[in-house]
Amino acid sequence: MKHIVQYSGGAGSWATAKRVAQKHGTQNLVLLCADTNSEADDWRPFVEASAKDVGGELVVIDNDGKTTWDVFEQNNMIGNSRVSLCSRTLKSEPLREWLETNSDPQTDVIYLGYDWTEAHRLERARPHWLPWQIEAPLCEPPYTHKGEVIDELKAAGLPIPKLYLQGFPHNNCGGACVKAGQASWRLLLSTNPARYAAEETKENEFRERVGKDVSILKDRRGGESKPLTLRRFREETEAENVPSLFEYDPLDWGSCSCMEQ
C-alpha cells in the first residue's frame, strides 16, 4: 500500500505530508510533484528541502521543460479564470499518468493539501481522481490556518517561499497564475515587475499571433465582461495623473482550482 501526497510545493502540501508521515510512516510514502517550469526561482529548492524534512520518496515530473505559455500556444488559447489548460496539461494529466503506471487504486491512497476552509474543493476533486481513494488530512482536526503552517515551517528550519512573504495566498506559477484575480496580478506588478513584464509580453505576442482580443484578466465594469490585457491593467493602475480612471478589485484574488479537473 502506498500513501501518495500530491506535493505542489505549497505550505499546505508539506503540512499534509507531515501528517501522513506521522500516521503511516515514510516507508511507503511518495511525494508526487509536477513542475510547470513556470515557478518562482525558489520553488524547486523549497520542494526538495521540505520533502527531505518529511521523508519518503520525492518524485518530480518535469514535463520535458514545457511551460504554461507553451501549453497556451499549442492549444491556441490563453488560460484564464474559467479554463486552466496549464493546470490540466502540466499537473493533472501527467500526475494521473504516473499513478496509472505506478499505483494500484485498490490499495493506494492519494492525499491532497486542502485545508478545512477548502472542503468544497475536496468534494469537487473526488470524482476527478476516481477510482483512487482521496483524503485531505488538513480538513480534519486539529484544524490549522495557513499562518500557523508557515510558523511550523519556520520552526522546522525550512525556507519560507518568497511568494508567501510577499503576500500571495499560493506558492504556484511564480505569482502569475492565470486563475488569479486582479489583486494578485497587482501584487505581482508591485513585487516582481520583471515577471509581470514577461507575462505581459507573452500575452501581447499571443494576441498579435492569433489576431483576437483575448486576455488573462477581465474588465467587468459596467456589468459587462470584457478582455483586460495585462498591458492595460498595468497602465491604468499606474496612471498617477488620473487616479480615478481605474480601481482594481483589492478582494479579487481569483479561485485556485488546480487538481480538480
Backbone as CSV, one residue per row, in Angstrom:
resi,resn,N_x,N_y,N_z,CA_x,CA_y,CA_z,C_x,C_y,C_z
1,MET,0.840,-1.201,0.000,0.000,0.000,0.000,0.868,1.242,0.000
2,LYS,0.591,2.180,-0.919,1.327,3.437,-0.976,0.452,4.586,-0.484
3,HIS,1.096,5.532,0.174,0.449,6.775,0.562,1.071,7.865,-0.311
4,ILE,0.282,8.414,-1.235,0.800,9.313,-2.258,0.259,10.718,-2.038
5,VAL,1.145,11.635,-1.678,0.756,13.020,-1.445,1.003,13.825,-2.718
6,GLN,-0.042,14.513,-3.190,0.127,15.421,-4.320,0.886,16.630,-3.790
7,TYR,2.176,16.685,-4.107,3.089,17.637,-3.474,3.299,18.839,-4.391
8,SER,2.591,19.928,-4.108,2.564,21.069,-5.018,3.709,22.053,-4.819
9,GLY,4.381,21.982,-3.682,5.374,22.993,-3.354,4.792,24.100,-2.503
10,GLY,3.578,23.892,-2.032,2.926,24.852,-1.159,3.014,24.415,0.294
11,ALA,2.711,25.342,1.188,2.764,25.040,2.613,1.768,23.950,2.991
12,GLY,0.596,23.979,2.337,-0.432,23.000,2.657,-0.025,21.578,2.326
13,SER,0.653,21.384,1.204,1.051,20.029,0.838,2.144,19.511,1.771
14,TRP,3.016,20.413,2.244,4.027,20.000,3.223,3.357,19.582,4.529
15,ALA,2.416,20.395,5.009,1.727,20.060,6.256,0.934,18.764,6.112
16,THR,0.348,18.558,4.946,-0.377,17.314,4.677,0.568,16.126,4.741
17,ALA,1.702,16.251,4.079,2.679,15.165,4.054,3.190,14.845,5.459
18,LYS,3.379,15.883,6.285,3.827,15.654,7.653,2.807,14.826,8.433
19,ARG,1.531,15.142,8.250,0.501,14.385,8.964,0.449,12.935,8.480
20,VAL,0.585,12.739,7.169,0.558,11.380,6.629,1.753,10.590,7.152
21,ALA,2.929,11.225,7.182,4.130,10.550,7.668,4.002,10.198,9.152
22,GLN,3.420,11.093,9.928,3.254,10.832,11.354,2.305,9.665,11.602
23,LYS,1.302,9.526,10.747,0.292,8.475,10.937,0.705,7.137,10.342
24,HIS,1.364,7.192,9.177,1.639,5.943,8.451,3.122,5.643,8.271
25,GLY,3.988,6.549,8.702,5.407,6.336,8.477,5.815,6.772,7.080
26,THR,7.085,6.584,6.759,7.600,7.055,5.472,8.043,5.935,4.537
27,GLN,7.943,4.695,4.958,8.427,3.588,4.136,7.688,3.493,2.799
28,ASN,6.388,3.733,2.820,5.585,3.645,1.595,5.002,5.002,1.215
29,LEU,5.695,6.065,1.624,5.229,7.417,1.349,5.872,7.955,0.073
30,VAL,5.040,8.488,-0.829,5.512,9.100,-2.068,5.016,10.542,-2.116
31,LEU,5.926,11.473,-2.349,5.571,12.877,-2.544,5.631,13.123,-4.047
32,LEU,4.473,13.210,-4.679,4.367,13.275,-6.133,4.146,14.713,-6.583
33,CYS,5.070,15.218,-7.380,5.093,16.635,-7.729,5.222,16.813,-9.239
34,ALA,4.554,17.831,-9.784,4.670,18.166,-11.200,5.200,19.583,-11.335
35,ASP,6.266,19.744,-12.110,6.896,21.049,-12.307,6.301,21.706,-13.551
36,THR,5.700,22.883,-13.387,5.135,23.605,-14.533,6.200,24.388,-15.294
37,ASN,7.422,24.401,-14.759,8.520,25.154,-15.371,8.178,26.637,-15.513
38,SER,7.285,27.094,-14.665,6.856,28.490,-14.642,6.841,29.012,-13.216
39,GLU,7.545,28.312,-12.338,7.502,28.621,-10.914,8.541,29.680,-10.532
40,ALA,8.441,30.173,-9.316,9.440,31.107,-8.776,10.778,30.388,-8.645
41,ASP,11.859,31.156,-8.630,13.182,30.538,-8.613,13.492,29.796,-7.317
42,ASP,12.726,30.052,-6.266,12.966,29.330,-5.012,12.004,28.154,-4.836
43,TRP,11.178,27.877,-5.848,10.171,26.813,-5.735,10.814,25.441,-5.641
44,ARG,11.699,25.113,-6.579,12.321,23.781,-6.568,13.179,23.561,-5.325
45,PRO,13.998,24.549,-4.895,14.745,24.345,-3.649,13.839,24.096,-2.449
46,PHE,12.676,24.791,-2.422,11.750,24.567,-1.310,11.160,23.165,-1.381
47,VAL,10.779,22.727,-2.573,10.226,21.382,-2.741,11.210,20.339,-2.220
48,GLU,12.458,20.466,-2.612,13.458,19.474,-2.223,13.764,19.524,-0.730
49,ALA,13.901,20.737,-0.185,14.211,20.866,1.245,13.050,20.394,2.111
50,SER,11.834,20.765,1.737,10.669,20.380,2.546,10.394,18.888,2.427
51,ALA,10.633,18.311,1.244,10.438,16.869,1.066,11.445,16.086,1.911
52,LYS,12.668,16.581,1.979,13.682,15.933,2.816,13.268,15.979,4.274
53,ASP,12.633,17.075,4.677,12.165,17.196,6.062,11.077,16.173,6.366
54,VAL,10.219,15.908,5.376,9.125,14.949,5.572,9.629,13.519,5.579
55,GLY,10.480,13.187,4.585,10.906,11.810,4.388,10.096,11.171,3.276
56,GLY,10.348,9.913,2.998,9.669,9.247,1.897,10.383,9.509,0.584
57,GLU,9.724,9.161,-0.520,10.304,9.299,-1.856,9.703,10.509,-2.568
58,LEU,10.561,11.412,-3.040,10.110,12.556,-3.825,10.189,12.202,-5.304
59,VAL,9.066,12.341,-6.004,9.007,12.108,-7.448,8.577,13.411,-8.106
60,VAL,9.441,13.971,-8.957,9.134,15.218,-9.651,8.999,14.954,-11.141
61,ILE,7.848,15.286,-11.694,7.608,15.152,-13.133,7.959,16.487,-13.784
62,ASP,8.924,16.479,-14.681,9.444,17.726,-15.235,8.726,18.212,-16.493
63,ASN,7.850,17.391,-17.057,7.070,17.808,-18.234,7.948,18.237,-19.417
64,ASP,9.153,17.668,-19.504,10.063,17.961,-20.626,10.326,19.458,-20.788
65,GLY,10.273,20.194,-19.691,10.565,21.621,-19.755,9.433,22.484,-20.282
66,LYS,8.286,21.905,-20.522,7.156,22.650,-21.084,6.622,23.643,-20.056
67,THR,6.347,24.885,-20.502,5.841,25.945,-19.629,4.349,26.174,-19.859
68,THR,3.776,27.036,-19.029,2.357,27.359,-19.196,2.103,28.016,-20.551
69,TRP,3.002,28.901,-20.991,2.794,29.556,-22.283,2.993,28.600,-23.441
70,ASP,3.807,27.565,-23.285,3.901,26.522,-24.307,2.545,25.845,-24.470
71,VAL,1.873,25.603,-23.354,0.548,24.978,-23.397,-0.447,25.882,-24.117
72,PHE,-0.416,27.174,-23.804,-1.348,28.106,-24.450,-1.105,28.155,-25.960
73,GLU,0.152,28.183,-26.362,0.476,28.237,-27.784,0.010,26.965,-28.485
74,GLN,0.231,25.829,-27.883,-0.141,24.558,-28.502,-1.655,24.403,-28.629
75,ASN,-2.389,24.996,-27.689,-3.847,24.894,-27.712,-4.508,26.104,-28.361
76,ASN,-3.674,27.079,-28.768,-4.196,28.288,-29.416,-5.223,28.994,-28.536
77,MET,-4.948,28.989,-27.236,-5.888,29.586,-26.286,-5.139,29.970,-25.016
78,ILE,-5.393,31.175,-24.512,-4.800,31.598,-23.250,-5.652,31.087,-22.093
79,GLY,-4.999,30.530,-21.087,-5.736,30.125,-19.904,-6.285,31.343,-19.183
80,ASN,-7.347,31.140,-18.436,-7.965,32.251,-17.710,-8.665,31.711,-16.475
81,SER,-9.458,32.544,-15.831,-10.094,32.146,-14.569,-11.090,31.008,-14.752
82,ARG,-11.570,30.800,-15.962,-12.562,29.751,-16.194,-11.952,28.485,-16.790
83,VAL,-10.864,28.640,-17.540,-10.259,27.488,-18.210,-8.756,27.487,-17.927
84,SER,-8.296,26.531,-17.123,-6.872,26.463,-16.781,-6.225,25.303,-17.529
85,LEU,-5.967,25.521,-18.812,-5.318,24.498,-19.625,-3.988,24.079,-19.020
86,CYS,-3.283,25.041,-18.444,-1.958,24.781,-17.892,-2.034,23.767,-16.753
87,SER,-2.983,23.940,-15.853,-3.126,23.028,-14.722,-3.438,21.617,-15.200
88,ARG,-4.350,21.521,-16.142,-4.732,20.198,-16.645,-3.567,19.520,-17.363
89,THR,-2.857,20.289,-18.206,-1.797,19.707,-19.028,-0.517,19.433,-18.263
90,LEU,-0.159,20.337,-17.353,1.123,20.227,-16.663,1.034,19.611,-15.272
91,LYS,-0.182,19.475,-14.753,-0.328,18.881,-13.422,-1.222,17.639,-13.453
92,SER,-2.506,17.833,-13.680,-3.454,16.729,-13.539,-3.145,15.548,-14.455
93,GLU,-2.929,15.814,-15.738,-2.720,14.717,-16.689,-1.424,13.948,-16.442
94,PRO,-0.277,14.625,-16.284,0.946,13.850,-16.022,0.935,13.131,-14.680
95,LEU,0.303,13.736,-13.666,0.212,13.063,-12.374,-0.644,11.809,-12.489
96,ARG,-1.729,11.909,-13.225,-2.587,10.738,-13.387,-1.882,9.644,-14.200
97,GLU,-1.121,10.050,-15.204,-0.365,9.067,-15.983,0.615,8.320,-15.087
98,TRP,1.271,9.053,-14.187,2.199,8.402,-13.260,1.444,7.434,-12.364
99,LEU,0.299,7.847,-11.873,-0.482,6.985,-10.997,-0.926,5.710,-11.711
100,GLU,-1.357,5.848,-12.941,-1.843,4.686,-13.679,-0.744,3.673,-13.942
101,THR,0.492,4.149,-13.974,1.622,3.253,-14.222,2.237,2.719,-12.939
102,ASN,2.204,3.513,-11.878,2.958,3.181,-10.671,2.123,2.948,-9.426
103,SER,0.804,3.035,-9.553,-0.027,2.939,-8.352,-1.218,2.014,-8.578
104,ASP,-1.658,1.379,-7.524,-2.820,0.487,-7.551,-3.975,1.161,-6.804
105,PRO,-5.034,1.555,-7.522,-6.156,2.244,-6.858,-6.908,1.364,-5.864
106,GLN,-6.679,0.066,-5.917,-7.350,-0.820,-4.973,-6.726,-0.760,-3.578
107,THR,-5.471,-0.314,-3.522,-4.786,-0.315,-2.229,-4.213,1.052,-1.844
108,ASP,-3.843,1.862,-2.824,-3.150,3.117,-2.545,-4.128,4.259,-2.259
109,VAL,-3.645,5.228,-1.511,-4.460,6.389,-1.149,-3.738,7.653,-1.616
110,ILE,-4.505,8.600,-2.179,-3.963,9.880,-2.609,-4.376,10.951,-1.606
111,TYR,-3.434,11.808,-1.251,-3.700,12.874,-0.292,-3.528,14.230,-0.974
112,LEU,-4.503,15.117,-0.770,-4.455,16.466,-1.309,-4.257,17.471,-0.173
113,GLY,-3.652,18.605,-0.495,-3.277,19.572,0.530,-4.338,20.601,0.865
114,TYR,-5.608,20.295,0.664,-6.669,21.227,1.016,-6.845,21.264,2.534
115,ASP,-7.134,22.459,3.057,-7.410,22.542,4.491,-8.919,22.693,4.720
116,TRP,-9.304,22.909,5.973,-10.722,22.901,6.340,-11.516,24.024,5.685
117,THR,-10.829,25.071,5.223,-11.538,26.151,4.519,-11.783,25.804,3.052
118,GLU,-11.238,24.681,2.608,-11.337,24.294,1.200,-12.035,22.951,1.017
119,ALA,-12.900,22.606,1.959,-13.592,21.318,1.880,-14.398,21.194,0.594
120,HIS,-14.898,22.321,0.089,-15.661,22.294,-1.158,-14.779,21.867,-2.330
121,ARG,-13.506,22.235,-2.292,-12.584,21.827,-3.351,-12.337,20.320,-3.296
122,LEU,-12.274,19.796,-2.087,-12.072,18.359,-1.916,-13.210,17.585,-2.564
123,GLU,-14.439,18.018,-2.340,-15.591,17.314,-2.912,-15.600,17.412,-4.432
124,ARG,-15.151,18.543,-4.974,-15.077,18.667,-6.438,-13.984,17.781,-7.018
125,ALA,-12.928,17.564,-6.233,-11.789,16.794,-6.737,-12.033,15.287,-6.703
126,ARG,-12.862,14.822,-5.788,-13.044,13.377,-5.630,-13.421,12.672,-6.935
127,PRO,-14.416,13.133,-7.682,-14.790,12.423,-8.916,-13.661,12.381,-9.938
128,HIS,-12.852,13.446,-9.952,-11.763,13.511,-10.934,-10.737,12.413,-10.716
129,TRP,-10.467,12.065,-9.453,-9.404,11.115,-9.157,-9.879,9.674,-8.985
130,LEU,-11.153,9.418,-9.232,-11.611,8.035,-9.214,-10.808,7.208,-10.219
131,PRO,-10.516,5.923,-9.910,-11.026,5.118,-8.799,-10.174,5.178,-7.527
132,TRP,-9.240,6.123,-7.433,-8.427,6.213,-6.217,-9.215,6.819,-5.061
133,GLN,-8.871,6.394,-3.864,-9.434,6.991,-2.657,-8.683,8.284,-2.377
134,ILE,-9.428,9.354,-2.070,-8.843,10.661,-1.817,-9.052,11.058,-0.361
135,GLU,-8.005,11.572,0.252,-8.121,12.100,1.603,-7.424,13.456,1.695
136,ALA,-7.852,14.268,2.634,-7.255,15.586,2.861,-7.115,15.773,4.373
137,PRO,-6.008,15.372,4.951,-5.834,15.413,6.410,-6.049,16.781,7.033
138,LEU,-5.770,17.858,6.304,-5.931,19.196,6.878,-7.398,19.622,6.949
139,CYS,-8.280,18.824,6.358,-9.717,19.077,6.501,-10.260,18.437,7.765
140,GLU,-9.385,17.781,8.498,-9.770,17.093,9.725,-9.043,17.728,10.919
141,PRO,-9.569,17.541,12.134,-8.895,18.068,13.323,-7.501,17.455,13.474
142,PRO,-6.542,18.179,14.050,-6.662,19.563,14.536,-6.622,20.556,13.385
143,TYR,-7.565,21.493,13.387,-7.657,22.466,12.311,-6.586,23.540,12.465
144,THR,-5.955,23.876,11.342,-4.943,24.926,11.360,-5.199,25.872,10.187
145,HIS,-4.681,27.090,10.301,-4.768,28.003,9.171,-3.362,28.198,8.600
146,LYS,-3.288,28.833,7.433,-2.008,28.909,6.729,-0.939,29.626,7.541
147,GLY,-1.325,30.620,8.313,-0.346,31.315,9.137,0.333,30.385,10.123
148,GLU,-0.440,29.463,10.701,0.136,28.503,11.636,1.069,27.534,10.925
149,VAL,0.700,27.163,9.691,1.563,26.267,8.919,2.888,26.951,8.588
150,ILE,2.830,28.232,8.243,4.053,28.979,7.977,4.942,29.007,9.222
151,ASP,4.321,29.182,10.382,5.078,29.160,11.635,5.731,27.789,11.845
152,GLU,5.034,26.729,11.461,5.589,25.380,11.584,6.778,25.198,10.641
153,LEU,6.686,25.773,9.442,7.814,25.728,8.515,9.040,26.408,9.125
154,LYS,8.813,27.569,9.714,9.913,28.305,10.345,10.513,27.482,11.480
155,ALA,9.661,26.876,12.299,10.135,26.088,13.430,10.953,24.883,12.969
156,ALA,10.631,24.388,11.781,11.362,23.247,11.222,12.662,23.679,10.552
157,GLY,12.902,24.989,10.518,14.120,25.490,9.911,14.087,25.497,8.400
158,LEU,12.902,25.466,7.818,12.771,25.442,6.364,12.630,26.857,5.809
159,PRO,13.094,27.086,4.583,12.957,28.409,3.964,11.492,28.688,3.639
160,ILE,11.051,29.898,3.861,9.676,30.270,3.536,9.636,30.761,2.088
161,PRO,8.805,30.162,1.245,8.707,30.617,-0.149,8.439,32.118,-0.202
162,LYS,9.152,32.815,-1.070,9.060,34.273,-1.086,7.669,34.761,-1.482
163,LEU,6.913,33.963,-2.229,5.564,34.397,-2.589,4.705,34.583,-1.346
164,TYR,4.860,33.701,-0.356,4.125,33.867,0.897,4.567,35.136,1.613
165,LEU,5.856,35.371,1.632,6.384,36.553,2.314,5.908,37.839,1.640
166,GLN,5.625,37.771,0.345,5.163,38.941,-0.398,3.647,39.134,-0.304
167,GLY,2.948,38.140,0.252,1.512,38.286,0.431,0.643,37.462,-0.492
168,PHE,1.246,36.608,-1.329,0.449,35.762,-2.210,-0.154,34.604,-1.416
169,PRO,-1.389,34.204,-1.741,-2.020,33.115,-0.991,-1.514,31.737,-1.379
170,HIS,-0.874,31.619,-2.565,-0.403,30.310,-3.030,1.025,30.429,-3.554
171,ASN,1.766,29.331,-3.463,3.137,29.297,-3.982,3.137,28.543,-5.308
172,ASN,2.536,29.147,-6.307,2.485,28.476,-7.598,2.654,29.473,-8.753
173,CYS,3.293,28.997,-9.795,3.481,29.738,-11.049,4.125,31.111,-10.841
174,GLY,4.946,31.234,-9.831,5.666,32.482,-9.611,4.780,33.677,-9.363
175,GLY,3.546,33.435,-8.914,2.606,34.528,-8.690,1.861,34.940,-9.936
176,ALA,2.111,34.252,-11.059,1.481,34.613,-12.337,0.459,33.564,-12.768
177,CYS,-0.356,33.136,-11.837,-1.374,32.130,-12.131,-2.511,32.753,-12.935
178,VAL,-2.936,32.078,-14.007,-3.996,32.625,-14.860,-5.355,32.600,-14.172
179,LYS,-5.487,31.828,-13.102,-6.746,31.804,-12.366,-6.764,32.836,-11.245
180,ALA,-5.649,33.539,-11.087,-5.582,34.587,-10.063,-6.373,35.804,-10.525
181,GLY,-6.801,36.612,-9.566,-7.603,37.792,-9.884,-6.776,39.058,-9.949
182,GLN,-7.475,40.196,-10.021,-6.811,41.484,-10.180,-5.898,41.812,-9.004
183,ALA,-6.306,41.470,-7.790,-5.483,41.781,-6.628,-4.147,41.054,-6.696
184,SER,-4.189,39.814,-7.138,-2.969,39.026,-7.233,-2.033,39.561,-8.306
185,TRP,-2.592,39.942,-9.457,-1.745,40.477,-10.526,-1.208,41.860,-10.168
186,ARG,-1.971,42.635,-9.406,-1.463,43.932,-8.946,-0.299,43.728,-7.967
187,LEU,-0.409,42.703,-7.128,0.670,42.389,-6.206,1.913,41.938,-6.969
188,LEU,1.723,41.146,-8.019,2.860,40.716,-8.826,3.542,41.917,-9.477
189,LEU,2.744,42.861,-9.973,3.300,44.058,-10.600,4.161,44.842,-9.621
190,SER,3.753,44.901,-8.370,4.488,45.699,-7.385,5.682,44.956,-6.792
191,THR,5.596,43.629,-6.684,6.675,42.876,-6.037,7.673,42.289,-7.025
192,ASN,7.225,42.002,-8.238,8.112,41.397,-9.235,7.770,41.949,-10.614
193,PRO,8.089,43.226,-10.861,7.746,43.848,-12.143,8.377,43.153,-13.337
194,ALA,9.538,42.522,-13.155,10.179,41.823,-14.264,9.349,40.614,-14.700
195,ARG,8.827,39.873,-13.735,7.986,38.720,-14.081,6.676,39.197,-14.711
196,TYR,6.114,40.276,-14.157,4.894,40.828,-14.741,5.150,41.237,-16.193
197,ALA,6.269,41.901,-16.438,6.596,42.358,-17.796,6.734,41.174,-18.749
198,ALA,7.320,40.084,-18.273,7.471,38.900,-19.110,6.110,38.315,-19.474
199,GLU,5.192,38.265,-18.505,3.850,37.752,-18.773,3.099,38.692,-19.712
200,GLU,3.272,39.986,-19.516,2.633,40.970,-20.386,3.114,40.812,-21.827
201,THR,4.409,40.617,-22.004,4.965,40.431,-23.340,4.422,39.167,-23.992
202,LYS,4.368,38.084,-23.245,3.837,36.827,-23.776,2.384,36.989,-24.213
203,GLU,1.596,37.689,-23.401,0.195,37.901,-23.743,0.076,38.737,-25.009
204,ASN,0.869,39.808,-25.105,0.829,40.657,-26.306,1.214,39.874,-27.552
205,GLU,2.255,39.060,-27.465,2.704,38.262,-28.609,1.630,37.275,-29.034
206,PHE,0.961,36.672,-28.064,-0.107,35.719,-28.382,-1.259,36.421,-29.091
207,ARG,-1.662,37.573,-28.583,-2.763,38.329,-29.177,-2.437,38.721,-30.620
208,GLU,-1.200,39.138,-30.851,-0.803,39.522,-32.204,-0.792,38.322,-33.143
209,ARG,-0.377,37.191,-32.632,-0.303,35.993,-33.476,-1.684,35.498,-33.889
210,VAL,-2.617,35.465,-32.932,-3.945,34.931,-33.249,-4.885,35.993,-33.802
211,GLY,-4.530,37.271,-33.608,-5.380,38.344,-34.119,-6.718,38.439,-33.435
212,LYS,-6.748,38.133,-32.128,-8.002,38.167,-31.381,-7.823,38.972,-30.096
213,ASP,-8.921,39.577,-29.636,-8.905,40.360,-28.412,-9.138,39.421,-27.237
214,VAL,-8.067,38.747,-26.809,-8.154,37.791,-25.701,-7.173,38.225,-24.618
215,SER,-7.429,37.798,-23.382,-6.571,38.200,-22.268,-6.769,37.256,-21.096
216,ILE,-5.866,37.362,-20.135,-5.978,36.581,-18.897,-7.041,37.184,-17.991
217,LEU,-6.989,38.496,-17.794,-7.911,39.180,-16.895,-9.161,39.666,-17.615
218,LYS,-10.168,39.995,-16.831,-11.425,40.512,-17.368,-11.763,41.859,-16.725
219,ASP,-12.325,42.748,-17.552,-12.816,44.039,-17.079,-14.341,43.916,-16.970
220,ARG,-14.848,43.964,-15.752,-16.287,43.771,-15.527,-17.003,45.065,-15.149
221,ARG,-16.355,46.190,-15.402,-17.004,47.467,-15.133,-18.217,47.641,-16.038
222,GLY,-19.277,48.201,-15.472,-20.483,48.411,-16.252,-21.345,47.180,-16.394
223,GLY,-20.990,46.112,-15.677,-21.798,44.893,-15.721,-21.547,44.025,-16.938
224,GLU,-20.523,44.357,-17.724,-20.210,43.578,-18.917,-18.777,43.075,-18.827
225,SER,-18.574,41.788,-19.127,-17.239,41.210,-19.059,-16.509,41.424,-20.381
226,LYS,-15.358,42.106,-20.300,-14.563,42.398,-21.497,-13.110,42.024,-21.228
227,PRO,-12.349,41.723,-22.277,-10.925,41.423,-22.076,-10.195,42.601,-21.430
228,LEU,-9.304,42.285,-20.505,-8.482,43.295,-19.847,-7.036,42.817,-19.940
229,THR,-6.286,43.378,-20.870,-4.922,42.921,-21.068,-4.032,43.325,-19.898
230,LEU,-2.955,42.587,-19.725,-2.002,42.930,-18.666,-1.379,44.295,-18.923
231,ARG,-1.212,44.642,-20.189,-0.660,45.966,-20.502,-1.611,47.063,-20.039
232,ARG,-2.891,46.946,-20.370,-3.836,47.997,-19.984,-4.027,48.014,-18.471
233,PHE,-4.048,46.853,-17.855,-4.179,46.786,-16.405,-3.019,47.524,-15.743
234,ARG,-1.802,47.301,-16.246,-0.634,47.986,-15.696,-0.722,49.489,-15.937
235,GLU,-1.040,49.898,-17.145,-1.077,51.316,-17.479,-2.125,52.054,-16.655
236,GLU,-3.266,51.442,-16.452,-4.332,52.114,-15.713,-4.054,52.154,-14.216
237,THR,-3.480,51.081,-13.678,-3.185,51.092,-12.240,-2.012,52.010,-11.923
238,GLU,-1.177,52.295,-12.911,-0.028,53.168,-12.686,-0.273,54.614,-13.120
239,ALA,-1.463,54.914,-13.609,-1.751,56.256,-14.124,-1.936,57.238,-12.963
240,GLU,-0.859,57.876,-12.540,-0.911,58.777,-11.386,-1.736,60.035,-11.672
241,ASN,-1.774,60.465,-12.934,-2.476,61.712,-13.246,-3.983,61.524,-13.337
242,VAL,-4.440,60.287,-13.423,-5.882,60.024,-13.459,-6.202,58.900,-12.474
243,PRO,-6.064,59.151,-11.184,-6.217,58.090,-10.188,-7.598,57.466,-10.147
244,SER,-8.622,58.182,-10.624,-9.970,57.620,-10.577,-10.329,56.853,-11.844
245,LEU,-9.407,56.801,-12.803,-9.707,56.130,-14.065,-9.990,54.651,-13.866
246,PHE,-9.198,54.038,-12.999,-9.337,52.595,-12.833,-9.037,52.208,-11.398
247,GLU,-9.909,51.478,-10.794,-9.683,50.962,-9.455,-9.780,49.442,-9.512
248,TYR,-8.648,48.778,-9.321,-8.670,47.322,-9.360,-9.391,46.799,-8.126
249,ASP,-9.868,45.572,-8.208,-10.611,44.970,-7.111,-9.621,44.387,-6.104
250,PRO,-9.447,44.983,-4.926,-8.454,44.511,-3.961,-8.836,43.194,-3.300
251,LEU,-10.062,42.746,-3.521,-10.510,41.473,-2.942,-10.528,40.349,-3.966
252,ASP,-10.199,40.670,-5.207,-10.247,39.664,-6.276,-8.923,38.919,-6.348
253,TRP,-8.818,37.845,-5.573,-7.615,37.016,-5.595,-7.770,35.816,-6.510
254,GLY,-8.949,35.695,-7.132,-9.167,34.571,-8.038,-9.554,33.324,-7.283
255,SER,-9.616,32.237,-8.028,-10.018,30.963,-7.420,-9.084,29.867,-7.895
256,CYS,-8.242,29.395,-6.980,-7.350,28.299,-7.312,-8.161,27.002,-7.409
257,SER,-8.050,26.294,-8.527,-8.783,25.030,-8.654,-7.902,23.955,-9.290
258,CYS,-6.590,24.109,-9.123,-5.688,23.069,-9.596,-6.035,21.749,-8.927
259,MET,-5.881,20.666,-9.636,-6.120,19.300,-9.158,-7.597,18.972,-9.052
260,GLU,-8.476,19.797,-9.586,-9.910,19.495,-9.539,-10.448,19.151,-10.914
261,GLN,-9.578,19.130,-11.938,-10.083,18.888,-13.279,-9.160,17.983,-14.054
